[in-house]
Amino acid sequence: MRSFEGAVAAAALLVAGSALAAPKVDPAPVVAAERAFAADGEAMGVRDSFLKHSAPEGIVLQPEPILAKAAFAAQAPGGPKLVWWPLWPPRLS
């Protein structure tokens, strides 16, 4: 039984150590892409902003999953503006 406890402790240390050694990820490219999407949404509208910024394999739920580009291409041009803006860094209070 004692060797089992030791193995569990060793595994826990291994997992914790690998998490501490993980490289830091820079969120700046994601934040920039989100802000560009939001600015285009205000200037171009929901449809055209999604068509411009969606990945070819991106999906939306309507209510079933569907490719985003197919969903928005099926909509009429024009339509409402996307009024949204990402916040970074997140507020902690």
Phi, psi and omega in degrees: 000325183294324180292328176296315179297320178295320179295320178295316179297318179295319178296320179296318178294322179297315179295315180296319180295321179290328177292322179290331182274355181297138180292151176289143179255131179275117181281355186305316180296323179291317179298316179297318179295318179296319179291324176295318177300315180295317179295318177294325178298323178286321183279321188255340184099167184300307185304304186290328177293317177294320178297322181288318191259349181284138174290153180305328180262006180294145181237158169230162180254123183222051346280347178273153178300135177215150177300132184300315181298322178292319181296315184279331176294332180285346180276154177291145176300161183087218179091188187288156174279152175265109181254097186200149178210130178287148177251126175211134000285157181296149177279135183257002182257000000 
